[in-house]
Amino acid sequence: MKKILTFALLLCGIAAGAQDLEGTFTQAKTLKISGRVIKSEGTLTFTAPDQLAMLYTKPDGDYFIIDGPYLRMDMRGIALDVNRENNKSIKNETNAILYGIAGRYEEIAEDLKADFTVSENKDGGKHVVIKVRKALPKGYSGMELDYKKNGQLKRMVLEEFGGISTEYVIKTK
């Protein structure tokens, strides 16, 4: 009986840790040099720990998919299909996105060698700011994450060392 109870509690713990997110997103990519803002939108499906599909409706046909160890994307005609495990930079960046959606900002800070602060939003959720300690030639220099009171991500901003800032606003179903 004790083994059955332990197994049942383990299953409950696994289920409680599982996180799914479905909804729509808007994306605003700002180019620092020109100030130009490129807007996009689409649907988002996330299943923890490492399944993410962002299917763009504007521009139609673009996609960004993390499928376990693989990253598959086609953004404005530039396609990429790569094993994330074989490229540290891509792995860190895609993990930062996955961890951000899942609320695992401590792990983002650890992977990116960054500091982070957490404060409360007006709605009782969390506002997280992550800043990388040392400048690098490429990658994320920082992130800003806003979570609802229930822990769901509602906004993510990715700051790149090259001066590009990308804001995602997520609306869940």
N, C-alpha and C positions, 0 to 999 in steps of 0.2 A: 504494500500500500504506500509506503514511504517513497519508493522509487516512482510510482505512478504520479504521486503528488509533486515530486521534484520535477518530473518530466513535464507535467501540466504547467507548473510555474515557469519553467524554461520556455515553453511555447508561448505563454502569455508575454513574457519579456521580449521574445523575438518579435511578436506581433506588435507590441507597443513601440518597439524601435523602428519598425518598418514605416516608411513615409512615402506617400503617393501625392502627387500634385498634378492637377489638370486645369488648364485654363487658356487664356489668351495673353499675349504680351505686345507691348509697343517697345520699340527700340529707337533711341536717338544717339547716333554716333557723332561726336563733335571733334572736328579737326582743329587743334590748337593754333596751328600756323595761319590758317585762313579764316577760322571761325565758322566754317561751313558745317551745317548740321544735315546728316543723312538719316532720314526716317524710314523705318520698316515696321512691320507687324506680322503676327501670325499666331499659331497655336503652340502650346507647350504641354508636354507630357513627361513627368518625372517619376521614376520608381527607384527608390533607394536600393542599393547604394550607388549604382553606376549606370543607370539607364536614363538617358535624356534625349528627347526628340523635340527640336524646335523647327516647325515646318512653316515657312514664310508664305503669307498670302500677298504681301507687298514687300519686295517684289515676288511675284508668284513663281514658285518653283525652286527658290533657294531653300536650303536646309542645313541644319547643324545637328548632327546626331552623335551621341556618345553611347556606344553599345559595349559595355564592359571595357575590354582593353583597346577597343577600336574607336577612332574618330573618323567620321565620314561627314564631309561638308561640301557644299557647292554654294558659294556666295558670289553673286553677280558674274557667273561664268567661270570662276576660279574653283576648281575641284581639288579635293584632298581626301585621300583614303589612307590612313596610317595606323600602325599599331602604337598606341600611346605609351606602352611599356618600354619601347625602344628609343624614345625621345624625351629626355628629362624636362625640357622646357615645355613641350606640349602637355606632358603628364601633369606638371605643376599647375599650368594654367587651366586645364580641364578639370583637375581635382578641385581647384579653387572654386570653379563654377558649381560643381556637384556638391561640394561641402557647404557652399553658401546657400544653396537651395535647401539643403538638409539641416541648416542651423548649426553646422559644425565649424564655427568661425575660429575656435581655438586651434583646430588642425590646420586651417588656412594659414594662420599666423606662424605656426611651427614650420610648415612646409616652405613658406616664402621668407622665413627668417624676418618676421615682422612683429611690430607691437600692435596691440588693439585696445580700444576702449569701448565700453558698453554703457549706454544710458537708456532711460525710458522714454518712449514716444508719448505723445499726448493721449493716444488711444490705449495706453497700457502695454504696448508691445515694446520691442527692443530696437535700438538704433546702434549699429556697430560700425566703427571706423577702424580700418586696418591700414597701417603704413609700413612699407618695407624699410628696414634700417639702412641698407646699403644700395646705392644706385647700381643698376646693371645695364648692359647694352640693350636688352629687350626683356619683355615680360611685363607683369603687373607691378606698378609702383605702389598701388593701394586699391582698396575696395571700400565701398560704403554699402551697408546692408540694412534694410528696414524690414522688421517682422511684425506681423499682427500679434495680438494678444495670445492667440492660439498657437503661435510659433510658425505659421506659414509665412514664407517670404512674399513680400509685396513690392519690393524695389531693390535693385542691385545696380551699383555703379562700379565699373571696372576702369581704373586709371592705368594707362600704359606709360612706360618710360619714354616712349617716342612722342608723347603729347596728345594721344588720342584718348578720349573719354567716352565710354559707352554706357548709357543708362537704359535699364530694362524696368518697365513697370508691368507687374503681373496682376491679372484679375482672374481669380479662381472661380470655377463653376460651382 
